[in-house]
Amino acid sequence: MTPHRAGNKERLKLLIDSRDEPWSAAERLSHRLLRTAGITGWKTNLPAHVDGQTYYIDIAFEQQKLAIEIDGRLHETDVDLFESDRWRQNALVAQGWRVLRFTWAMLCDHPEVFISAVLDALH
């Protein structure tokens, strides 16, 4: 209703950046990269129920059973988080999912490799 109001462009950018409900800055960046590349058909924080456990997939292409996990710095220092991620990945793979893992540094320094790996896995 007020298209020229100060700050509207920044607010719009934040809304678009948050619409997929990223749980971390690294996830937000990965979502932005996927959207910029025109890659569609993904869901974020998809609950996957395996053997009585509920796991959340950071980015899921559900029909293709492709899970993309984004690992932040906590994955390097939090022993429990590191262990639970391995249990989750093993459970997902046992259920037929393919899992790709990326770090903040990979997304920042090599975004083209991230996009290429996702596209390769989808095709």
OpenMM code with the backbone's topology and positions (N, CA, C; nanometers):
from openmm import Vec3, app, unit

residues = "MET THR PRO HIS ARG ALA GLY ASN LYS GLU ARG LEU LYS LEU LEU ILE ASP SER ARG ASP GLU PRO TRP SER ALA ALA GLU ARG LEU SER HIS ARG LEU LEU ARG THR ALA GLY ILE THR GLY TRP LYS THR ASN LEU PRO ALA HIS VAL ASP GLY GLN THR TYR TYR ILE ASP ILE ALA PHE GLU GLN GLN LYS LEU ALA ILE GLU ILE ASP GLY ARG LEU HIS GLU THR ASP VAL ASP LEU PHE GLU SER ASP ARG TRP ARG GLN ASN ALA LEU VAL ALA GLN GLY TRP ARG VAL LEU ARG PHE THR TRP ALA MET LEU CYS ASP HIS PRO GLU VAL PHE ILE SER ALA VAL LEU ASP ALA LEU HIS".split()
positions = [
    Vec3(0.0810, -0.1189, 0.0000),
    Vec3(0.0000, 0.0000, 0.0000),
    Vec3(0.0862, 0.1266, 0.0000),
    Vec3(0.2099, 0.1121, 0.0443),
    Vec3(0.2996, 0.2280, 0.0460),
    Vec3(0.4310, 0.1862, -0.0202),
    Vec3(0.4306, 0.1721, -0.1522),
    Vec3(0.5468, 0.1152, -0.2199),
    Vec3(0.6756, 0.1953, -0.2077),
    Vec3(0.6663, 0.3231, -0.1820),
    Vec3(0.7887, 0.4047, -0.1773),
    Vec3(0.8303, 0.4391, -0.0346),
    Vec3(0.7685, 0.3731, 0.0624),
    Vec3(0.8012, 0.3998, 0.2022),
    Vec3(0.9447, 0.3566, 0.2312),
    Vec3(1.0144, 0.4376, 0.3075),
    Vec3(1.1541, 0.4077, 0.3426),
    Vec3(1.1637, 0.2711, 0.4102),
    Vec3(1.2578, 0.1905, 0.3652),
    Vec3(1.2813, 0.0595, 0.4262),
    Vec3(1.2049, -0.0547, 0.3634),
    Vec3(1.1115, -0.0266, 0.2730),
    Vec3(1.0309, -0.1341, 0.2142),
    Vec3(1.1154, -0.2340, 0.1354),
    Vec3(1.2140, -0.1868, 0.0623),
    Vec3(1.2985, -0.2783, -0.0151),
    Vec3(1.3738, -0.3739, 0.0773),
    Vec3(1.4242, -0.3205, 0.1869),
    Vec3(1.4970, -0.4049, 0.2832),
    Vec3(1.4024, -0.5040, 0.3510),
    Vec3(1.2836, -0.4585, 0.3879),
    Vec3(1.1847, -0.5484, 0.4491),
    Vec3(1.1464, -0.6609, 0.3535),
    Vec3(1.1254, -0.6274, 0.2268),
    Vec3(1.0911, -0.7286, 0.1274),
    Vec3(1.2031, -0.8310, 0.1150),
    Vec3(1.3267, -0.7837, 0.1110),
    Vec3(1.4414, -0.8743, 0.1012),
    Vec3(1.4448, -0.9704, 0.2203),
    Vec3(1.4218, -0.9197, 0.3401),
    Vec3(1.4220, -1.0034, 0.4602),
    Vec3(1.3074, -1.1046, 0.4584),
    Vec3(1.1916, -1.0625, 0.4142),
    Vec3(1.0774, -1.1544, 0.4060),
    Vec3(1.1043, -1.2676, 0.3073),
    Vec3(1.1572, -1.2325, 0.1921),
    Vec3(1.1893, -1.3347, 0.0917),
    Vec3(1.2954, -1.4288, 0.1454),
    Vec3(1.3957, -1.3740, 0.2099),
    Vec3(1.5054, -1.4540, 0.2635),
    Vec3(1.4596, -1.5474, 0.3754),
    Vec3(1.3525, -1.5127, 0.4430),
    Vec3(1.3060, -1.5908, 0.5582),
    Vec3(1.1892, -1.6826, 0.5260),
    Vec3(1.1349, -1.6758, 0.4080),
    Vec3(1.0110, -1.7481, 0.3786),
    Vec3(1.0234, -1.8997, 0.3907),
    Vec3(1.1426, -1.9527, 0.3732),
    Vec3(1.1614, -2.0966, 0.3846),
    Vec3(1.2042, -2.1399, 0.5239),
    Vec3(1.1966, -2.0483, 0.6186),
    Vec3(1.2232, -2.0736, 0.7605),
    Vec3(1.3579, -2.1398, 0.7868),
    Vec3(1.4659, -2.0752, 0.7461),
    Vec3(1.5982, -2.1320, 0.7747),
    Vec3(1.6250, -2.1341, 0.9242),
    Vec3(1.6949, -2.2373, 0.9701),
    Vec3(1.7280, -2.2512, 1.1115),
    Vec3(1.8669, -2.1984, 1.1423),
    Vec3(1.9387, -2.1528, 1.0393),
    Vec3(2.0728, -2.0978, 1.0606),
    Vec3(2.1073, -2.0056, 0.9433),
    Vec3(2.2127, -1.9297, 0.9604),
    Vec3(2.2595, -1.8429, 0.8522),
    Vec3(2.3053, -1.9257, 0.7327),
    Vec3(2.3655, -2.0401, 0.7596),
    Vec3(2.4110, -2.1269, 0.6506),
    Vec3(2.2927, -2.1815, 0.5708),
    Vec3(2.1864, -2.2189, 0.6411),
    Vec3(2.0669, -2.2651, 0.5702),
    Vec3(2.0065, -2.1523, 0.4882),
    Vec3(2.0024, -2.0320, 0.5445),
    Vec3(1.9496, -1.9167, 0.4712),
    Vec3(2.0281, -1.8959, 0.3414),
    Vec3(2.1612, -1.9060, 0.3494),
    Vec3(2.2443, -1.8902, 0.2308),
    Vec3(2.2147, -2.0002, 0.1292),
    Vec3(2.2026, -2.1239, 0.1746),
    Vec3(2.1751, -2.2339, 0.0810),
    Vec3(2.0401, -2.2138, 0.0114),
    Vec3(1.9402, -2.1648, 0.0837),
    Vec3(1.8092, -2.1378, 0.0234),
    Vec3(1.8220, -2.0294, -0.0836),
    Vec3(1.8979, -1.9258, -0.0505),
    Vec3(1.9181, -1.8151, -0.1441),
    Vec3(1.9867, -1.8653, -0.2715),
    Vec3(2.0866, -1.9513, -0.2551),
    Vec3(2.1573, -2.0056, -0.3713),
    Vec3(2.0647, -2.0897, -0.4584),
    Vec3(1.9821, -2.1722, -0.3954),
    Vec3(1.8874, -2.2550, -0.4719),
    Vec3(1.7877, -2.1684, -0.5476),
    Vec3(1.7333, -2.0672, -0.4799),
    Vec3(1.6362, -1.9788, -0.5455),
    Vec3(1.7008, -1.9031, -0.6619),
    Vec3(1.8210, -1.8515, -0.6413),
    Vec3(1.8911, -1.7771, -0.7460),
    Vec3(1.9187, -1.8652, -0.8669),
    Vec3(1.9469, -1.9925, -0.8439),
    Vec3(1.9737, -2.0867, -0.9529),
    Vec3(1.8445, -2.1356, -1.0189),
    Vec3(1.7301, -2.0979, -0.9635),
    Vec3(1.6022, -2.1400, -1.0209),
    Vec3(1.5653, -2.2836, -0.9905),
    Vec3(1.6256, -2.3401, -0.8877),
    Vec3(1.5970, -2.4785, -0.8497),
    Vec3(1.4733, -2.4782, -0.7599),
    Vec3(1.3748, -2.5571, -0.7970),
    Vec3(1.2489, -2.5624, -0.7235),
    Vec3(1.2199, -2.7056, -0.6787),
    Vec3(1.1098, -2.7212, -0.6060),
    Vec3(1.0664, -2.8540, -0.5648),
    Vec3(1.1248, -2.9017, -0.4328),
    Vec3(1.1831, -2.8100, -0.3575),
    Vec3(1.2442, -2.8482, -0.2299),
    Vec3(1.1629, -2.7957, -0.1137),
    Vec3(1.1765, -2.8668, -0.0028),
    Vec3(1.1123, -2.8279, 0.1228),
    Vec3(1.2207, -2.8160, 0.2280),
    Vec3(1.1964, -2.7314, 0.3259),
    Vec3(1.2945, -2.7156, 0.4327),
    Vec3(1.2449, -2.7779, 0.5615),
    Vec3(1.3393, -2.8257, 0.6396),
    Vec3(1.3115, -2.8823, 0.7719),
    Vec3(1.1988, -2.9858, 0.7664),
    Vec3(1.2089, -3.0730, 0.6670),
    Vec3(1.1082, -3.1771, 0.6468),
    Vec3(1.1216, -3.2849, 0.7540),
    Vec3(1.0144, -3.3124, 0.8287),
    Vec3(1.0229, -3.4221, 0.9257),
    Vec3(1.0223, -3.5566, 0.8533),
    Vec3(1.1175, -3.6400, 0.8860),
    Vec3(1.1256, -3.7756, 0.8310),
    Vec3(1.1147, -3.8722, 0.9487),
    Vec3(1.0187, -3.9606, 0.9416),
    Vec3(0.9945, -4.0558, 1.0503),
    Vec3(1.0562, -4.1899, 1.0119),
    Vec3(1.1573, -4.2298, 1.0880),
    Vec3(1.2306, -4.3526, 1.0596),
    Vec3(1.2474, -4.4304, 1.1893),
    Vec3(1.1959, -4.5533, 1.1911),
    Vec3(1.2133, -4.6433, 1.3055),
    Vec3(1.1777, -4.5767, 1.4381),
    Vec3(1.0642, -4.5067, 1.4411),
    Vec3(1.0178, -4.4442, 1.5648),
    Vec3(1.0861, -4.3137, 1.5995),
    Vec3(1.1789, -4.2699, 1.5183),
    Vec3(1.2491, -4.1435, 1.5397),
    Vec3(1.2009, -4.0405, 1.4378),
    Vec3(1.2019, -3.9159, 1.4782),
    Vec3(1.1727, -3.8078, 1.3838),
    Vec3(1.3002, -3.7287, 1.3625),
    Vec3(1.3413, -3.7226, 1.2372),
    Vec3(1.4583, -3.6462, 1.1979),
    Vec3(1.4114, -3.5323, 1.1082),
    Vec3(1.4811, -3.4206, 1.1114),
    Vec3(1.4465, -3.3074, 1.0262),
    Vec3(1.5548, -3.2903, 0.9208),
    Vec3(1.5128, -3.2956, 0.7960),
    Vec3(1.6046, -3.2802, 0.6843),
    Vec3(1.6131, -3.1314, 0.6515),
    Vec3(1.7340, -3.0780, 0.6479),
    Vec3(1.7517, -2.9344, 0.6241),
    Vec3(1.6845, -2.8908, 0.4943),
    Vec3(1.7172, -2.9580, 0.3850),
    Vec3(1.6545, -2.9318, 0.2554),
    Vec3(1.6236, -3.0672, 0.1934),
    Vec3(1.4980, -3.0872, 0.1578),
    Vec3(1.4575, -3.2165, 0.1045),
    Vec3(1.3890, -3.2013, -0.0310),
    Vec3(1.4335, -3.2838, -0.1235),
    Vec3(1.3626, -3.3041, -0.2488),
    Vec3(1.2919, -3.4383, -0.2288),
    Vec3(1.1703, -3.4297, -0.1789),
    Vec3(1.1013, -3.5477, -0.1283),
    Vec3(1.0793, -3.6547, -0.2350),
    Vec3(1.0338, -3.6170, -0.3522),
    Vec3(1.0065, -3.7164, -0.4568),
    Vec3(1.1325, -3.7890, -0.5012),
    Vec3(1.2436, -3.7180, -0.5049),
    Vec3(1.3700, -3.7790, -0.5464),
    Vec3(1.4449, -3.8426, -0.4298),
    Vec3(1.3911, -3.8269, -0.3104),
    Vec3(1.4562, -3.8767, -0.1884),
    Vec3(1.6007, -3.8272, -0.1792),
    Vec3(1.6158, -3.6966, -0.2016),
    Vec3(1.7457, -3.6326, -0.1895),
    Vec3(1.7425, -3.5391, -0.0692),
    Vec3(1.8310, -3.5641, 0.0249),
    Vec3(1.8426, -3.4812, 0.1449),
    Vec3(1.9711, -3.4012, 0.1370),
    Vec3(1.9595, -3.2720, 0.1653),
    Vec3(2.0770, -3.1856, 0.1705),
    Vec3(2.0913, -3.1370, 0.3141),
    Vec3(2.2049, -3.1648, 0.3726),
    Vec3(2.2319, -3.1248, 0.5100),
    Vec3(2.3353, -3.0134, 0.5101),
    Vec3(2.3066, -2.9092, 0.5857),
    Vec3(2.3948, -2.7945, 0.5962),
    Vec3(2.4562, -2.7962, 0.7356),
    Vec3(2.5870, -2.8115, 0.7409),
    Vec3(2.6574, -2.8233, 0.8683),
    Vec3(2.7254, -2.6918, 0.9058),
    Vec3(2.6872, -2.6373, 1.0191),
    Vec3(2.7519, -2.5177, 1.0720),
    Vec3(2.8686, -2.5546, 1.1610),
    Vec3(2.9274, -2.4555, 1.2238),
    Vec3(3.0430, -2.4769, 1.3101),
    Vec3(3.0115, -2.5640, 1.4314),
    Vec3(2.8871, -2.5610, 1.4803),
    Vec3(2.8516, -2.6439, 1.5957),
    Vec3(2.8738, -2.7923, 1.5681),
    Vec3(2.8647, -2.8312, 1.4427),
    Vec3(2.8836, -2.9718, 1.4079),
    Vec3(3.0271, -3.0169, 1.4323),
    Vec3(3.1192, -2.9219, 1.4377),
    Vec3(3.2596, -2.9554, 1.4605),
    Vec3(3.2922, -2.9672, 1.6086),
    Vec3(3.2207, -2.8941, 1.6937),
    Vec3(3.2572, -2.8888, 1.8347),
    Vec3(3.1581, -2.9564, 1.9287),
    Vec3(3.0348, -2.9731, 1.8863),
    Vec3(2.9328, -3.0345, 1.9715),
    Vec3(2.9294, -3.1842, 1.9430),
    Vec3(2.9849, -3.2637, 2.0337),
    Vec3(2.9967, -3.4081, 2.0140),
    Vec3(2.8598, -3.4730, 1.9966),
    Vec3(2.7622, -3.4339, 2.0767),
    Vec3(2.6284, -3.4928, 2.0665),
    Vec3(2.5645, -3.4618, 1.9317),
    Vec3(2.5788, -3.3396, 1.8856),
    Vec3(2.5234, -3.3008, 1.7555),
    Vec3(2.5920, -3.3770, 1.6432),
    Vec3(2.7230, -3.3898, 1.6516),
    Vec3(2.7989, -3.4643, 1.5516),
    Vec3(2.7487, -3.6088, 1.5453),
    Vec3(2.7331, -3.6708, 1.6618),
    Vec3(2.6869, -3.8103, 1.6680),
    Vec3(2.5441, -3.8240, 1.6150),
    Vec3(2.4550, -3.7353, 1.6567),
    Vec3(2.3151, -3.7469, 1.6133),
    Vec3(2.3018, -3.7273, 1.4628),
    Vec3(2.3868, -3.6433, 1.4050),
    Vec3(2.3843, -3.6256, 1.2598),
    Vec3(2.4219, -3.7542, 1.1880),
    Vec3(2.5155, -3.8289, 1.2429),
    Vec3(2.5556, -3.9557, 1.1794),
    Vec3(2.4445, -4.0583, 1.1910),
    Vec3(2.3789, -4.0642, 1.3076),
    Vec3(2.2646, -4.1554, 1.3229),
    Vec3(2.1545, -4.1194, 1.2229),
    Vec3(2.1260, -3.9909, 1.2113),
    Vec3(2.0215, -3.9455, 1.1186),
    Vec3(2.0578, -3.9820, 0.9759),
    Vec3(2.1815, -3.9533, 0.9354),
    Vec3(2.2207, -3.9842, 0.7977),
    Vec3(2.2103, -4.1334, 0.7697),
    Vec3(2.2581, -4.2160, 0.8594),
    Vec3(2.2498, -4.3612, 0.8399),
    Vec3(2.1056, -4.4087, 0.8286),
    Vec3(2.0173, -4.3551, 0.9121),
    Vec3(1.8755, -4.3939, 0.9081),
    Vec3(1.8121, -4.3517, 0.7759),
    Vec3(1.8442, -4.2310, 0.7306),
    Vec3(1.7886, -4.1842, 0.6038),
    Vec3(1.8384, -4.2677, 0.4862),
    Vec3(1.9669, -4.2980, 0.4853),
    Vec3(2.0237, -4.3789, 0.3771),
    Vec3(1.9597, -4.5175, 0.3768),
    Vec3(1.9393, -4.5746, 0.4938),
    Vec3(1.8753, -4.7065, 0.5035),
    Vec3(1.7327, -4.7041, 0.4483),
    Vec3(1.6687, -4.5879, 0.4494),
    Vec3(1.5338, -4.5730, 0.3963),
    Vec3(1.5333, -4.5301, 0.2489),
    Vec3(1.6505, -4.5292, 0.1865),
    Vec3(1.6588, -4.4999, 0.0441),
    Vec3(1.6891, -4.3559, 0.0070),
    Vec3(1.7179, -4.2721, 0.1069),
    Vec3(1.7527, -4.1330, 0.0787),
    Vec3(1.8990, -4.1235, 0.0379),
    Vec3(1.9288, -4.0295, -0.0504),
    Vec3(2.0664, -3.9915, -0.0798),
    Vec3(2.0914, -3.8634, -0.0020),
    Vec3(2.2083, -3.8517, 0.0594),
    Vec3(2.2373, -3.7371, 0.1462),
    Vec3(2.3624, -3.6659, 0.0956),
    Vec3(2.3471, -3.5345, 0.0740),
    Vec3(2.4610, -3.4484, 0.0422),
    Vec3(2.4829, -3.3564, 0.1610),
    Vec3(2.6079, -3.3367, 0.1993),
    Vec3(2.6417, -3.2496, 0.3127),
    Vec3(2.7284, -3.1341, 0.2641),
    Vec3(2.6974, -3.0142, 0.3156),
    Vec3(2.7728, -2.8944, 0.2813),
    Vec3(2.7972, -2.8130, 0.4073),
    Vec3(2.9082, -2.7400, 0.4074),
    Vec3(2.9423, -2.6526, 0.5189),
    Vec3(2.9244, -2.5071, 0.4768),
    Vec3(2.9282, -2.4200, 0.5761),
    Vec3(2.9209, -2.2760, 0.5510),
    Vec3(3.0312, -2.2339, 0.4530),
    Vec3(3.1539, -2.2824, 0.4760),
    Vec3(3.2661, -2.2460, 0.3890),
    Vec3(3.2421, -2.2923, 0.2455),
    Vec3(3.1873, -2.4113, 0.2287),
    Vec3(3.1587, -2.4610, 0.0938),
    Vec3(3.0580, -2.3705, 0.0230),
    Vec3(2.9540, -2.3312, 0.0957),
    Vec3(2.8503, -2.2457, 0.0371),
    Vec3(2.9056, -2.1088, 0.0008),
    Vec3(2.9886, -2.0527, 0.0877),
    Vec3(3.0449, -1.9188, 0.0640),
    Vec3(3.1525, -1.9191, -0.0434),
    Vec3(3.2435, -2.0158, -0.0340),
    Vec3(3.3602, -2.0155, -0.1217),
    Vec3(3.3377, -2.0834, -0.2560),
    Vec3(3.2419, -2.1761, -0.2606),
    Vec3(3.2202, -2.2535, -0.3835),
    Vec3(3.0709, -2.2732, -0.4104),
    Vec3(2.9942, -2.1661, -0.4201),
    Vec3(2.8499, -2.1821, -0.4416),
    Vec3(2.8172, -2.2560, -0.5707),
    Vec3(2.9023, -2.2394, -0.6719),
    Vec3(2.8775, -2.3072, -0.7989),
    Vec3(2.8891, -2.4589, -0.7841),
    Vec3(2.9773, -2.5048, -0.6950),
    Vec3(2.9925, -2.6490, -0.6707),
    Vec3(2.8691, -2.7023, -0.5984),
    Vec3(2.8180, -2.6253, -0.5020),
    Vec3(2.6943, -2.6628, -0.4329),
    Vec3(2.5811, -2.6806, -0.5335),
    Vec3(2.5595, -2.5816, -0.6181),
    Vec3(2.4515, -2.5877, -0.7166),
    Vec3(2.4728, -2.7030, -0.8142),
    Vec3(2.5943, -2.7203, -0.8608),
    Vec3(2.6253, -2.8288, -0.9544),
    Vec3(2.5987, -2.9661, -0.8924),
    Vec3(2.6385, -2.9830, -0.7662),
    Vec3(2.6166, -3.1108, -0.6975),
    Vec3(2.4682, -3.1401, -0.6807),
    Vec3(2.3912, -3.0377, -0.6468),
    Vec3(2.2461, -3.0564, -0.6327),
    Vec3(2.1849, -3.0942, -0.7677),
    Vec3(2.2194, -3.0205, -0.8718),
    Vec3(2.1640, -3.0497, -1.0039),
    Vec3(2.2038, -3.1890, -1.0512),
    Vec3(2.3302, -3.2276, -1.0300),
    Vec3(2.3752, -3.3619, -1.0674),
    Vec3(2.2949, -3.4693, -0.9950),
    Vec3(2.2715, -3.4490, -0.8669),
    Vec3(2.1979, -3.5480, -0.7873),
    Vec3(2.0517, -3.5566, -0.8307),
    Vec3(1.9958, -3.4446, -0.8762),
    Vec3(1.8568, -3.4450, -0.9204),
    Vec3(1.8383, -3.5093, -1.0568),
    Vec3(1.9451, -3.5127, -1.1345),
    Vec3(1.9353, -3.5696, -1.2694),
    Vec3(2.0050, -3.7005, -1.2724),
] * unit.nanometer
topology = app.Topology()
chain = topology.addChain("A")
for resn in residues:
    res = topology.addResidue(resn, chain)
    for name in ("N", "CA", "C"):
        topology.addAtom(name, app.Element.getBySymbol(name[0]), res)
